[in-house]
Amino acid sequence: MIFLPKKPSKLRLREAENARRNRLEIVKARSIGQITRRDLIKWGIFSGFGALAWKNGLNPFVNSAFASIPTGTPRSPLFGVQPFTQPMPRFDVLQRNPEPGFLNPAPTAEANTTQQLLNAALEGVRPGDTGPIEGRPPGPIWAHQRFAQFPPRIAIQVTQEGARTNTTYNPGVASNHNSGINPATPIPVRFHPGLPTQELNSVWTFNGTVPPKLATARYGEPLLFRHHNKLPFNIADNNGFGRHTISTHEHNGHHGAENDGFTGAFFFPGQFYDYHWPIVLAGHFSINTAATDIKASSPNGSGGLTKVPGDWHETMSTHWFHDHMFEHTAENVYKGNAAMFNIYSGLDRGNEAINDGVNLRLPSGTLKDFGNLEYDVNLMIADKAWDNDGQLFFDIFDRDGFLGDAVTVNLAYKPFFEVERRKYRFRILNASVARFYKIALSDASPMIQIANDGNLLPKPVVLTQLDEIGIAERYDIVIDFSRYSIGQRVSMVNLLEHQDGRKPEDALSLSEALSGNSSDPGVGRFLEFRIVRNPAQPDVSQVPAVLIPNPDLSNVPVVRTREFEFKRGANQPLSLADGTASEGEWGLRTAGGDTLAAAYSRVTAQPSFGASNKREIWTLKNGGGGWDHPIHIHFEEGQILSRDGSLNNVPAWERGRKDVYRLRPGGELKITMQFRDWGGMFMQHCHNTTHEDHAMLMRWEINDGGAPFLRPLPTPIPRPQGVTFKAPVVLKGA
Amino acid sequence: MKIRGALFKPVVLALFAAIAGGTVWSGDAPAQVAPAQIVLPQIAGAWGTSLVPIAGTVSGKPESVVFLGLAKVDSKLAPDPDFNRPSLLVTIDLTGLTGVGSSTRAKYVISGPELMQRSVAASHLVEFTFPFARSGAMNLGSAQSGVASFALGFDPNTGAVTSASGNVTSANPPR
């Protein structure tokens, strides 16, 4: 197990702590680009397989004089903190501002290249150098597609910055729906009031604060998300991990590639990047184009509906957004670059009372026309670790996938949440680096799963134990607390035990998980519900027997099949010199070729752009049984056609639309995909972000035969002075 | 993952033989059902299917429910060529069980399946909770919980189930 047992001997603890300290300088040097993985291999610190060499004093797992088993990493000190002694904060709702008129400078279709004087602490910058204020690649290729057709009506403006106290917390609900938290009380960045406050550069979050942020939108209301990078100019100011350049991925937005958070379209401290999210249904330009179908609709603000074009079967609800910096996503997301995004529609409007024949009336609330949060609760689950000083700790040497030993919910260590005796919707996001979870209630009571990833299921599924939730997957569930009495408590429990970040090891029984005997500190209770009162108003919410059926693609021709195998042992034939190619032990193989490490300058697939009249079938294979990979395909939702060759192996909760596909060890699945409405360069990768960073990621590009999107597109190479481009490499058979 | 139809017959016969043999299910006592499972020839990396007779009672309100039927146990060994730490994947589907209410005689059904990963070993005690409800009423308001327990033997080279027995009991974990 990666972490030491609860009560190690002092000698073992000291040995492991020394190993951790010895590695810190190397970790830091690697994280800021002073040394490469190749250097580490040359020096004998990394093995060719990417594992940390078994050197005493460096590797915490090297056999010690005290035992023949690995010594492990010291557990995060808890400073006397007990679980379930702090309230769980609701997300901090980002302000929606009317646009035009709010953003200054006003957003532009092409990147704003107004020059500014650059800070000389930035890498490669000489005193007096200037660069553009916006980090988006310049010119028409990276211009917002159809910007004039979808002018932003709402603006959300955020920063990315070091830890600071939150004095503007907006939970979006009254404090009695937030476990009594007074939003006016300043909130320092710490995982528990009894744990140390995080230093400026230990944690980098949206706006520099906690709780994590929640953006909200509704269909038909284009949104401009302006993201300012206020991270340190000096790349070394990162407290040991984290890269100060960022690219923000709206996971799994159906937008143009320039707004997707492409891994190579990152921007620097001192710059902003305008992400234009039109918020349209897939099939916008080919299905229901006259907007006549009332189910394709959006709340109009006054209890009614505004019809929108597109396919209502493609309606999405629960997204999140996070960093996608090439080779550094794991560090940056772990460090705090993760937020959630609720999208509202006529079907899922976040109002449980409106009975218009369209609204599914899922648990939410009634006060507002849409987007009520009283009974619609975002949960971001992430395992963290901290050092002896209580500062956030990350280990880039762990190439299997970093595991934390402290489970947090909404960046709070094992909190409690007060609930009423009624139904609640929970939008659960696994925002970990490598940890999977399997969730049950501590009394084995039934839950009902209503959504998987961003999509409501065709039918709800009653479960007492959820399936494994992989990294980046979202499960929306409903729990009915009316079965409990006031004063009772029930907990969410993680049943899934890891030995390392390669894969989950054992699914434990509920009694085993509750026993406290697991060697994995991530197993057991992690969130306690306290039933505190009856609801003031009757619970009128529903969980209908039919939610959102899948689009019927049976008559849509399949124009191409592709196979991707996710494997170890990747090669990198491209030069690493310009930073567009990576190296690492993880990679992808396609079209019978080599297993290749990530290069965002290489186009691995060019699926056909279609107007709802064509589709592709992709086979995703896990190259071995020793690991699992949650594979994320950007841009448009897919449907799983089979697992290991049979539809019978696809459980009911995976029969909706998805954007993250857990392969399972040695597993294989077929999915059907369409590529509509928008173009450009997108990605497919493992969302175990350690695997992604080293280097299980590929670029694919929508190909329409030449127009209106160029084929293939030039690869951006961001620099503080401006983005340059180079011609891409197109993999044979792409 | 196909079950050969011809093999259903001996299983069903074995199940009825077990019942005819005097096995009685009452209260929470685990049923002693003969391990009359089917074991299909299996190779590493491929799914194999076994059918395991299982029975037991979930006590509770508004009534206790007696379950009886065949659990479908699918298993697969996923080899690990790099680290030699293969995975054992197990799927147990209880939807083949039927429950009968002890007082109303109403029919109860189980929602499933349960998917799990295990480290490779010659045997595993597997326990999981499952939801059940009156037929046609599987929803949040009416669903209840039970526990299924299995003693499963595996061929560590293929992942095939070599022996199996199981029972159904009430779910009484600490809250």
Boltz contact constraints between the chains, C-beta under 6 A:
constraints:
  - contact:
      token1: [A, 442]
      token2: [B, 175]
      max_distance: 6.0
  - contact:
      token1: [A, 443]
      token2: [B, 175]
      max_distance: 6.0
  - contact:
      token1: [A, 444]
      token2: [B, 129]
      max_distance: 6.0
  - contact:
      token1: [A, 444]
      token2: [B, 145]
      max_distance: 6.0
  - contact:
      token1: [A, 444]
      token2: [B, 171]
      max_distance: 6.0
  - contact:
      token1: [A, 444]
      token2: [B, 173]
      max_distance: 6.0
  - contact:
      token1: [A, 446]
      token2: [B, 131]
      max_distance: 6.0
  - contact:
      token1: [A, 446]
      token2: [B, 143]
      max_distance: 6.0
  - contact:
      token1: [A, 448]
      token2: [B, 140]
      max_distance: 6.0
  - contact:
      token1: [A, 462]
      token2: [B, 111]
      max_distance: 6.0
  - contact:
      token1: [A, 462]
      token2: [B, 131]
      max_distance: 6.0
  - contact:
      token1: [A, 462]
      token2: [B, 138]
      max_distance: 6.0
  - contact:
      token1: [A, 462]
      token2: [B, 143]
      max_distance: 6.0
  - contact:
      token1: [A, 464]
      token2: [B, 129]
      max_distance: 6.0
  - contact:
      token1: [A, 464]
      token2: [B, 130]
      max_distance: 6.0
  - contact:
      token1: [A, 464]
      token2: [B, 131]
      max_distance: 6.0
  - contact:
      token1: [A, 464]
      token2: [B, 145]
      max_distance: 6.0
  - contact:
      token1: [A, 465]
      token2: [B, 129]
      max_distance: 6.0
  - contact:
      token1: [A, 467]
      token2: [B, 115]
      max_distance: 6.0
  - contact:
      token1: [A, 480]
      token2: [B, 140]
      max_distance: 6.0
  - contact:
      token1: [A, 490]
      token2: [B, 175]
      max_distance: 6.0
  - contact:
      token1: [A, 504]
      token2: [B, 117]
      max_distance: 6.0
  - contact:
      token1: [A, 505]
      token2: [B, 119]
      max_distance: 6.0
  - contact:
      token1: [A, 506]
      token2: [B, 118]
      max_distance: 6.0
  - contact:
      token1: [A, 506]
      token2: [B, 119]
      max_distance: 6.0
  - contact:
      token1: [A, 507]
      token2: [B, 116]
      max_distance: 6.0
  - contact:
      token1: [A, 507]
      token2: [B, 117]
      max_distance: 6.0
  - contact:
      token1: [A, 509]
      token2: [B, 127]
      max_distance: 6.0
  - contact:
      token1: [A, 510]
      token2: [B, 129]
      max_distance: 6.0
  - contact:
      token1: [A, 510]
      token2: [B, 173]
      max_distance: 6.0
  - contact:
      token1: [A, 511]
      token2: [B, 173]
      max_distance: 6.0
  - contact:
      token1: [A, 543]
      token2: [B, 140]
      max_distance: 6.0
  - contact:
      token1: [A, 568]
      token2: [B, 82]
      max_distance: 6.0
  - contact:
      token1: [A, 624]
      token2: [B, 80]
      max_distance: 6.0
  - contact:
      token1: [A, 624]
      token2: [B, 81]
      max_distance: 6.0
  - contact:
      token1: [A, 624]
      token2: [B, 82]
      max_distance: 6.0
  - contact:
      token1: [A, 625]
      token2: [B, 78]
      max_distance: 6.0
  - contact:
      token1: [A, 625]
      token2: [B, 79]
      max_distance: 6.0
  - contact:
      token1: [A, 625]
      token2: [B, 80]
      max_distance: 6.0
  - contact:
      token1: [A, 625]
      token2: [B, 86]
      max_distance: 6.0
  - contact:
      token1: [A, 625]
      token2: [B, 87]
      max_distance: 6.0
  - contact:
      token1: [A, 626]
      token2: [B, 80]
      max_distance: 6.0
  - contact:
      token1: [A, 626]
      token2: [B, 82]
      max_distance: 6.0
  - contact:
      token1: [A, 626]
      token2: [B, 83]
      max_distance: 6.0
  - contact:
      token1: [A, 626]
      token2: [B, 85]
      max_distance: 6.0
  - contact:
      token1: [A, 646]
      token2: [B, 1]
      max_distance: 6.0
  - contact:
      token1: [A, 665]
      token2: [B, 78]
      max_distance: 6.0
  - contact:
      token1: [A, 665]
      token2: [B, 87]
      max_distance: 6.0
  - contact:
      token1: [A, 666]
      token2: [B, 45]
      max_distance: 6.0
  - contact:
      token1: [A, 666]
      token2: [B, 78]
      max_distance: 6.0
